[in-house]
Amino acid sequence: MARGESTLRLLCLAVVLLVLGNGGAPGAEARKRGKQSLGFYELRRGEFSMVLTNWGATILAVRLPDKNGHIDDVVLGYKDIGQYVNDTTYFGALVGRVANRIAGGRFTIKNHAYHTFRNDGHNTLHGGHRGFNQVFWAVRERATGEFPYITFAYRSYDGEQGFPGDLDVLVTYKIDGDYSYSVTMYARPLDKPTPVNLAQHTYWNLRGHGNGTVLDHAVQIFASAVTPVGGDLIPTGAVAPVAGTPFDFRTPAAPGARIAEVEGGYDINYVLDGERDGQGVRKVAVVSEATSGRVMELWADQPGVQFYTGNFLKGDEGKGGAVYAKHGGMCLETQDYPDAVHNPGFPKEVYRPGQVYKHYMLYKFSLQK
């Protein structure tokens, strides 16, 4: 897939205070927390814009027009940055060191047992209670121009949340063209082997955040199998075909059509099997919403995608006075398979010093004719 590039000049780091929601500024626009600075950053190309913060390398807003030219924010988020601290909903966050679940909060590498912080019953979820979504990231680069971007950097230390070794992590958010943006993640172990599985945890509602549920969106996922889970949402190790089940989204379907047949709602990893391009990127999913006319395509280079229908939303108070009811947003988190450290048949998740983890995502938006 072509990825347009242009000569970009670097700018000095600036904190951009940005209004969230309908005219209300976040309650902690720019302040010091210890030695770290909290910042807000806007990327813009015409009517398409994004807002990010270095707290958790988080996407706070994505704004684009509907078929009538009305601009809406189509991602869920809180009204105040303080609500992101100790958040367990992961609105817009970059999660890691290992996204999704690790069974029992433990794993073994080279006969050495490691115990990670268990924040989901007996399991570790999204890197523990102080995962990458709960730390300050440094701004490594920032550029404006035709294709604006920002790069956040974080060094995860040996023993953080129980994970082994120092790990350097980078994530770049870039507007690549009209109504498209990419997320590029890199991680490099410095001194010990460690599992790595990063994910971007944005919640989408293409009708506009706070505008009802996503159960009537049309969803297509380019996968013919899932990794089934037990009652604690840990994969069994099997790979099961979706044909004839409510998990079959190979052709566009509304999640609400068969969600009653799925205990708790959709929250499962799909085994992607679409054709890859020369760079290993393939189409993951297409989501459309009839009222707005908005269409979102997701492309990525990972083997799986977690499809989650906001099952644990429970009237969360969001930006602009919105209230997010159950199923008020959906996530499509490209990833390695969950709990891969315990399933040798899954794609590898452990990286060693000298190896580099890479994860690329591309979002493309359009309007239905």
SULUR-V544122 format. One record per backbone hydrogen bond with DSSP energy under -1.0 kcal/mol. NH is the residue of the N-H (numbers start at 1). CO is the residue of the C=O. If there is no record, write none. Layout:
# SULUR-V544122
((NH;CO) (NH;CO))
This chain:
# SULUR-V544122
((11;142) (16;40) (20;24) (23;21) (33;36) (36;33) (38;31) (41;52) (43;50) (45;48) (48;45) (49;63) (50;43) (51;61) (52;41) (53;58) (54;39) (56;135) (58;53) (59;92) (60;51) (61;51) (63;49) (64;72) (66;70) (67;292) (69;66) (72;64) (74;62) (76;203) (83;80) (84;81) (85;82) (87;84) (92;201) (93;90) (94;56) (95;199) (99;197) (102;124) (105;102) (106;103) (107;114) (109;112) (112;109) (114;107) (116;105) (117;161) (120;123) (123;120) (124;102) (126;100) (128;125) (131;128) (132;96) (134;131) (137;54) (138;153) (140;151) (141;151) (143;149) (149;143) (150;173) (151;141) (152;171) (153;138) (154;169) (156;167) (159;163) (160;157) (162;159) (163;160) (167;156) (168;188) (169;154) (170;186) (171;152) (172;184) (173;150) (174;182) (175;148) (177;180) (180;177) (181;363) (182;174) (183;361) (184;172) (185;359) (186;170) (187;357) (188;168) (190;166) (194;351) (196;349) (197;97) (199;95) (201;93) (204;330) (205;74) (208;205) (209;73) (211;208) (212;210) (214;327) (217;214) (218;288) (219;253) (220;286) (221;249) (222;284) (223;221) (226;240) (227;269) (230;234) (233;230) (236;228) (240;226) (242;224) (245;242) (248;245) (253;219) (256;215) (257;254) (261;258) (262;259) (265;262) (268;307) (270;305) (271;225) (272;303) (273;222) (277;281) (280;277) (282;300) (284;298) (285;298) (286;220) (287;296) (288;218) (289;294) (293;289) (295;366) (296;287) (297;364) (298;285) (299;362) (300;282) (301;360) (304;335) (305;270) (306;333) (307;268) (308;331) (309;266) (313;310) (315;324) (316;324) (318;322) (319;77) (322;319) (324;316) (327;310) (328;325) (330;204) (331;308) (333;306) (335;304) (339;101) (340;337) (342;339) (343;340) (346;343) (351;194) (355;352) (357;187) (359;185) (361;183) (362;299) (363;181) (364;297) (365;179) (366;295) (368;293))
